[in-house]
Amino acid sequence: MSSPTVLIADDSLVIRAVVRDGLETEGYRVVEAVDGLAAVELCREDPPDVVLLDIEMPRLDGYQVLAELKGDPELKDIPVVFLTSRDAMNDVVAGLRGGAHDYLRKPFEGAELLARVAAASHVKALQDELQQRNAALEQLSRADSLTGLYNRRYLDHELTRYHGDSIRHEYPLSVALLDLDHFKQVNDNYGHSAGDQVLRVFAEHLHRELRSGDVGGRWGGEEFLLVLPHTDLAGAVAVADRIRTATAAEPVAVDGRSITVTVSGGCALGPAESPEAVVQLADTGLYQAKLAGRNQIATADPPALRMP
């Protein structure tokens, strides 16, 4: 685990030297700024865990630096401890109302400085841990537990979002619906654990073949949906067919057995009257691919879109 980083922003070389000596003795990594503008630039280049900030500095004063940090989504959670010779209560109140974590007056005792920095660093560590847990929970809420791809709830959300955006900005939105062929036979002949492995391997093929900006996930059972913004029907067929080809070319190994897997797909061009209508059209294409012998991609002609 790396040492916490503390940025000391003060135009006094003596103060910076004293603070650096005390903090480095306790194992902190210390970065120095000689004025307010340099402090903001250093925070953006390499965000520290704690900022020790003088109020009276050239170019930007401490209050202005604090405002810059709190106005930046990437920096707003960094604890700021004001370190100043001002002793008026309104200075303390102004700093705390602006979002400062703490306030320490000069001259200061080394032990008190270390205690306040330690407290601020602990707060930052707790904030970082909370953000990481929230991000993990958010990822879990979007993911299908078996394949790791996006789940139907998230696909619904993205399909609706892109469908509305494609109407507003007049760009093509294609959808592909893919279904593993004879999947029930895999479960019946090899067992459900083999079926799960087939789904996971297929998900890897799908993930590898998607382009930047595409959204793909498990629609349900052995069905998978691709949302392809800024993509015409020919482009959608090309993406789906790459996934189909990769799937057919690599049998799935399960307990020493080799299972050949194929996939059929239907592609549709939107926008349509609703997101559901585009998926229904892709499902029609999928049905045609199944009727034609499976292991292929088919399309269905879209109905005319009635604009509001």
C-alpha positions as CSV (number, residue, x, y, z in Angstrom):
1,M,0.0,0.0,0.0
2,S,1.5,3.3,-1.1
3,S,2.0,6.2,1.4
4,P,-0.6,9.0,1.4
5,T,0.4,12.1,-0.5
6,V,0.2,15.5,1.0
7,L,0.4,18.7,-1.0
8,I,1.6,21.7,0.9
9,A,0.8,25.0,-0.8
10,D,2.5,27.9,0.9
11,D,4.6,30.8,-0.5
12,S,7.0,30.5,2.6
13,L,10.0,28.3,2.0
14,V,10.5,27.9,5.7
15,I,6.9,26.7,6.4
16,R,7.1,24.2,3.5
17,A,10.4,22.9,4.8
18,V,9.2,22.5,8.3
19,V,6.0,20.8,7.2
20,R,7.8,18.5,4.8
21,D,10.3,17.4,7.4
22,G,7.6,16.5,9.9
23,L,5.4,14.7,7.4
24,E,8.2,12.7,5.7
25,T,9.4,11.5,9.1
26,E,5.9,10.0,9.5
27,G,6.0,8.3,6.1
28,Y,4.0,10.7,4.0
29,R,4.9,11.6,0.5
30,V,5.0,15.4,0.2
31,V,4.5,17.6,-2.8
32,E,5.1,21.4,-2.7
33,A,3.4,24.3,-4.4
34,V,4.7,27.9,-4.1
35,D,1.4,29.6,-5.0
36,G,-2.3,28.9,-5.5
37,L,-2.3,28.4,-9.3
38,A,0.6,25.8,-9.0
39,A,-1.4,24.0,-6.2
40,V,-4.4,23.6,-8.5
41,E,-2.2,22.4,-11.4
42,L,-0.5,19.9,-9.2
43,C,-3.8,18.5,-7.9
44,R,-5.0,18.0,-11.5
45,E,-1.8,16.3,-12.6
46,D,-1.5,14.0,-9.6
47,P,-4.4,14.3,-7.0
48,P,-3.0,14.1,-3.5
49,D,-4.8,12.6,-0.5
50,V,-4.6,15.8,1.6
51,V,-4.0,19.5,0.8
52,L,-2.4,21.8,3.3
53,L,-3.3,25.2,2.1
54,D,-2.2,28.7,3.1
55,I,-4.8,31.5,2.6
56,E,-2.5,34.3,1.6
57,M,-0.7,33.3,-1.6
58,P,0.2,34.8,-5.0
59,R,-1.9,34.4,-8.1
60,L,-4.7,32.4,-6.4
61,D,-5.4,32.7,-2.6
62,G,-6.4,29.8,-0.5
63,Y,-10.2,30.5,-0.8
64,Q,-9.9,30.6,-4.6
65,V,-7.9,27.3,-4.7
66,L,-10.5,25.7,-2.5
67,A,-13.3,26.8,-4.8
68,E,-11.4,25.4,-7.8
69,L,-11.0,22.0,-6.1
70,K,-14.5,21.8,-4.9
71,G,-15.8,22.7,-8.4
72,D,-13.9,19.9,-10.0
73,P,-15.7,16.5,-9.8
74,E,-12.3,14.7,-9.8
75,L,-10.9,16.7,-7.0
76,K,-13.8,17.8,-4.8
77,D,-13.4,15.0,-2.3
78,I,-9.8,15.8,-1.4
79,P,-9.7,17.0,2.2
80,V,-8.3,20.6,2.5
81,V,-6.7,21.8,5.7
82,F,-6.2,25.5,5.9
83,L,-2.8,26.5,7.4
84,T,-2.7,30.2,8.1
85,S,-1.7,33.0,10.4
86,R,-5.1,34.5,10.3
87,D,-7.0,34.1,13.5
88,A,-10.3,35.9,13.0
89,M,-13.4,33.7,13.4
90,N,-14.8,34.9,10.1
91,D,-11.8,33.4,8.3
92,V,-12.4,30.1,10.0
93,V,-16.1,30.2,9.1
94,A,-15.4,31.2,5.5
95,G,-13.0,28.3,5.0
96,L,-15.3,25.7,6.5
97,R,-18.3,27.0,4.6
98,G,-16.3,26.7,1.4
99,G,-15.8,23.0,2.1
100,A,-12.5,22.9,4.0
101,H,-12.0,19.8,6.1
102,D,-10.1,21.6,8.9
103,Y,-8.2,24.8,9.9
104,L,-4.9,25.1,11.7
105,R,-3.3,28.4,12.8
106,K,0.4,29.3,12.5
107,P,2.5,28.9,14.5
108,F,1.5,25.3,15.0
109,E,2.7,22.4,17.0
110,G,4.2,19.6,15.0
111,A,2.1,17.0,16.9
112,E,-1.1,18.8,16.2
113,L,-0.3,19.2,12.5
114,L,0.4,15.4,12.2
115,A,-2.8,14.6,14.0
116,R,-4.9,16.8,11.7
117,V,-3.2,15.4,8.6
118,A,-3.8,11.9,9.8
119,A,-7.5,12.6,10.4
120,A,-7.9,14.1,7.0
121,S,-6.0,11.2,5.4
122,H,-8.2,8.7,7.2
123,V,-11.3,10.5,5.9
124,K,-10.0,10.4,2.3
125,A,-9.2,6.7,2.7
126,L,-12.8,6.0,3.8
127,Q,-14.2,8.0,1.0
128,D,-12.1,6.1,-1.6
129,E,-13.2,2.8,-0.1
130,L,-16.8,3.8,-0.2
131,Q,-16.5,4.9,-3.8
132,Q,-14.9,1.6,-4.8
133,R,-17.6,-0.4,-3.1
134,N,-20.3,1.7,-4.7
135,A,-18.7,1.2,-8.1
136,A,-18.5,-2.5,-7.5
137,L,-22.2,-2.6,-6.5
138,E,-23.1,-0.5,-9.6
139,Q,-21.2,-3.0,-11.8
140,L,-23.0,-5.9,-10.2
141,S,-26.4,-4.3,-10.8
142,R,-25.5,-4.1,-14.5
143,A,-23.9,-7.5,-15.0
144,D,-25.3,-10.9,-15.7
145,S,-23.9,-13.2,-13.0
146,L,-23.1,-16.1,-15.3
147,T,-21.5,-14.5,-18.3
148,G,-20.3,-11.2,-16.9
149,L,-21.9,-9.3,-19.8
150,Y,-24.6,-6.6,-19.3
151,N,-27.9,-7.9,-18.0
152,R,-31.4,-7.3,-19.5
153,R,-32.1,-4.4,-17.2
154,Y,-29.1,-2.5,-18.3
155,L,-29.7,-3.4,-21.9
156,D,-33.2,-2.1,-21.7
157,H,-31.9,1.2,-20.3
158,E,-29.2,1.6,-23.0
159,L,-31.6,0.6,-25.8
160,T,-34.1,3.2,-24.7
161,R,-31.5,5.9,-24.3
162,Y,-29.9,5.3,-27.7
163,H,-33.2,4.9,-29.4
164,G,-34.3,8.4,-28.2
165,D,-31.0,9.8,-29.1
166,S,-31.0,8.4,-32.6
167,I,-34.4,10.0,-33.2
168,R,-33.3,13.4,-31.9
169,H,-30.0,13.4,-33.8
170,E,-31.1,11.4,-36.8
171,Y,-28.5,8.7,-36.9
172,P,-29.1,5.0,-37.6
173,L,-29.4,2.6,-34.7
174,S,-29.2,-1.1,-35.4
175,V,-30.1,-4.0,-33.1
176,A,-29.0,-7.7,-33.4
177,L,-30.6,-10.5,-31.5
178,L,-28.5,-13.7,-31.3
179,D,-29.6,-17.1,-30.1
180,L,-27.5,-20.3,-29.6
181,D,-28.7,-23.1,-31.8
182,H,-30.1,-26.3,-30.2
183,F,-29.1,-25.1,-26.8
184,K,-31.6,-27.4,-25.0
185,Q,-29.8,-30.3,-26.5
186,V,-26.5,-29.2,-25.0
187,N,-28.2,-29.2,-21.5
188,D,-29.9,-32.5,-22.2
189,N,-26.9,-34.3,-23.6
190,Y,-24.0,-32.8,-21.5
191,G,-25.7,-31.3,-18.4
192,H,-26.4,-27.8,-17.2
193,S,-22.9,-27.1,-16.1
194,A,-21.7,-27.8,-19.7
195,G,-24.5,-25.4,-20.9
196,D,-23.2,-22.8,-18.5
197,Q,-19.7,-23.2,-19.9
198,V,-21.0,-22.8,-23.5
199,L,-22.8,-19.6,-22.5
200,R,-19.6,-18.2,-20.9
201,V,-17.4,-19.1,-23.9
202,F,-20.0,-17.6,-26.3
203,A,-20.0,-14.4,-24.1
204,E,-16.2,-14.2,-24.6
205,H,-16.6,-14.3,-28.4
206,L,-19.3,-11.6,-28.3
207,H,-17.2,-9.4,-26.0
208,R,-14.2,-9.7,-28.3
209,E,-16.0,-8.8,-31.5
210,L,-17.9,-5.8,-30.2
211,R,-16.6,-2.4,-31.3
212,S,-16.0,0.7,-29.1
213,G,-19.5,2.2,-28.5
214,D,-21.4,-1.0,-29.0
215,V,-23.4,-2.4,-26.2
216,G,-24.0,-6.2,-25.8
217,G,-25.3,-8.4,-23.2
218,R,-27.5,-11.4,-22.2
219,W,-31.1,-10.8,-23.1
220,G,-32.3,-14.0,-21.4
221,G,-31.6,-17.7,-21.4
222,E,-29.5,-18.3,-24.5
223,E,-30.4,-15.0,-26.2
224,F,-28.1,-12.1,-26.5
225,L,-28.8,-8.5,-27.6
226,L,-26.5,-6.1,-29.4
227,V,-27.3,-2.4,-29.4
228,L,-25.2,-0.8,-32.2
229,P,-25.4,3.1,-32.4
230,H,-24.4,4.9,-35.6
231,T,-24.6,1.5,-37.4
232,D,-26.6,0.7,-40.6
233,L,-28.0,-2.7,-41.3
234,A,-25.0,-3.9,-43.3
235,G,-22.8,-2.9,-40.4
236,A,-24.9,-4.8,-37.9
237,V,-24.9,-7.9,-40.0
238,A,-21.1,-7.7,-40.2
239,V,-20.8,-7.5,-36.5
240,A,-23.2,-10.3,-35.9
241,D,-21.6,-12.5,-38.5
242,R,-18.1,-12.1,-37.0
243,I,-19.6,-13.4,-33.7
244,R,-21.3,-16.2,-35.5
245,T,-18.1,-17.2,-37.4
246,A,-16.0,-17.1,-34.3
247,T,-18.5,-19.2,-32.4
248,A,-18.7,-21.9,-35.0
249,A,-14.9,-22.0,-35.5
250,E,-14.1,-22.9,-31.8
251,P,-15.8,-25.9,-30.2
252,V,-16.2,-25.6,-26.5
253,A,-14.1,-28.0,-24.4
254,V,-16.0,-29.4,-21.4
255,D,-14.6,-32.3,-19.2
256,G,-12.6,-33.6,-22.1
257,R,-15.4,-33.4,-24.6
258,S,-15.7,-31.0,-27.5
259,I,-19.1,-29.3,-28.1
260,T,-19.7,-27.6,-31.4
261,V,-21.8,-24.5,-31.0
262,T,-23.5,-22.4,-33.6
263,V,-25.6,-19.3,-33.3
264,S,-28.3,-17.7,-35.4
265,G,-29.1,-14.0,-35.5
266,G,-31.6,-11.4,-36.6
267,C,-30.6,-7.8,-37.3
268,A,-32.9,-4.7,-37.5
269,L,-32.4,-1.1,-38.4
270,G,-33.9,1.6,-36.2
271,P,-35.1,3.9,-34.9
272,A,-38.7,2.6,-35.0
273,E,-41.9,3.6,-33.2
274,S,-40.4,2.3,-30.0
275,P,-37.3,0.5,-28.8
276,E,-39.4,-2.7,-28.4
277,A,-40.4,-2.4,-32.0
278,V,-36.8,-2.6,-33.1
279,V,-36.1,-5.7,-31.0
280,Q,-39.3,-7.3,-32.3
281,L,-38.1,-6.7,-35.8
282,A,-34.7,-8.3,-35.0
283,D,-36.6,-11.2,-33.5
284,T,-38.4,-11.6,-36.8
285,G,-35.0,-11.8,-38.6
286,L,-33.9,-14.4,-36.0
287,Y,-36.9,-16.5,-36.7
288,Q,-36.2,-16.4,-40.4
289,A,-32.6,-17.4,-39.8
290,K,-33.8,-20.4,-37.7
291,L,-36.2,-21.4,-40.5
292,A,-33.5,-21.2,-43.1
293,G,-31.4,-23.8,-41.3
294,R,-29.7,-21.9,-38.4
295,N,-26.0,-20.8,-38.1
296,Q,-26.7,-17.7,-40.1
297,I,-27.8,-14.0,-39.8
298,A,-31.0,-12.7,-41.4
299,T,-32.7,-9.3,-41.5
300,A,-36.2,-8.0,-41.7
301,D,-37.4,-4.9,-43.4
302,P,-38.3,-2.1,-41.0
303,P,-41.7,-0.4,-41.1
304,A,-41.9,3.3,-41.9
305,L,-41.3,5.4,-38.8
306,R,-44.1,7.8,-38.0
307,M,-42.4,10.9,-36.6
308,P,-44.3,12.7,-33.8
